[in-house]
Amino acid sequence: MIIKILGAGCSKCDKLQNNLEKVLRESDINAELVNVEELKEIVAYGVMTTPALVVDEKVVSVGKVLSVKELKKILNI
């Protein structure tokens, strides 16, 4: 599984990453976590508001800091 956080390193992006790392640690999921900060790459996903979350090349959330509970639901944990 490849999970990408789209965003330019803002505080919301950092919070989303922290929540995601917590979920991955607690669930012992083997996933590659990638930060995409380049605007051209972010726009290529059709995203205009960050942070955004992409799981296996599918955009699953835009413009929201997902909670641990929401992330678990998205990742089917």
Number of C-alpha atoms within 10 A of each C-alpha: 12 12 19 20 26 28 25 17 16 12 12 18 23 16 16 22 22 14 20 22 15 14 19 19 11 9 11 9 12 10 13 10 16 13 15 17 16 11 13 9 13 20 12 9 14 10 19 14 14 21 26 25 29 17 17 13 12 11 17 13 20 18 16 14 21 21 15 17 11 13 21 16 10 13 14 7 11
